[in-house]
Amino acid sequence: MSEETNHIPETDEQLRAKKRKRRVRLAILYPAILIALSFLCYFLYRIDDFVHVCRIPPGTIVVDSRSIRPYDPVFDDFFRSGKHPKLLSYLMYRHYVIPDGVMEIGESAFLESGCLFLRSVEIPGSVKKIGRSAFEECCNLTTIELPEGVETIEPLAFRRCVNLKRVELPNSLKTIGGGAFAGCTALEKIRIPDGVTEIGIGAFLGCSSLVDVELPPGVKVAPEAFSGTLVPPEKIPPPKQPQP
């Protein structure tokens, strides 16, 4: 014997009560959404004003992933508490200032610490060396200006910075390591200063937008330094053969 369920229609009072509850929920939900969107828009508007200043102990001469600490007057107490997620600082900051006195940006400094939204870095004249893979895969880095004083760019330093469009190299620069700018597909031109004596293997490998390069006389260009670019072959001196 099957059981039948009798459908009891709701009364007008019950229907009115449901409508009142729905209106109350909407009256609370809509303003909450608008407030949340307003905060989001304000945050996105202000995000370029936030500056990530490297906090390092006195006497430190090498910036590495352990040296990088978030600091901003507005959020200082929050960050100092140590309770914030580490990832948060790298989602908020797009511009980075390295303090004067630092002599080296160490190996994988920004690659290991997170550089997802990094767009620009201020580097002081005290820096002598950009370490291996220091800014590798900082995919939103658009500009890099290396100050007078930098002498060495180690291998893979800016590898796969796919949005890097402008690079200013100082006259003090002597060596560009292998693969230093490999895969920087947005880079269109580069001037190599007169002081550079060596450009490593594949230094600009795969820079598919690179059409113009200025090279100093006598510079030693390693094999495939400009392979995969649009630079005319006649502009690139052939690799020097080792002396027997």
ABEGO torsion letter per residue (X at the ends): XBBBBBBBBBBAAAAAAAAAAAAAAAAAAAAAAAAAAAAAAAAAAAAAABBBBBBBBBGBABBBAAABBBBBAAAAAAAAAGABBAAAAAAABABBBBBBGBABBBBGAAAAAEAAABABBBBBAABABBBBGAABGBAABABBBBBBGBABBBBGAABGBAABABBBBBAABABBBBGAABGBAABABBBBBAABABBBBGAABGBAABABBBBBBGBBBBBGAABGBABBAAABBBBBBBBX
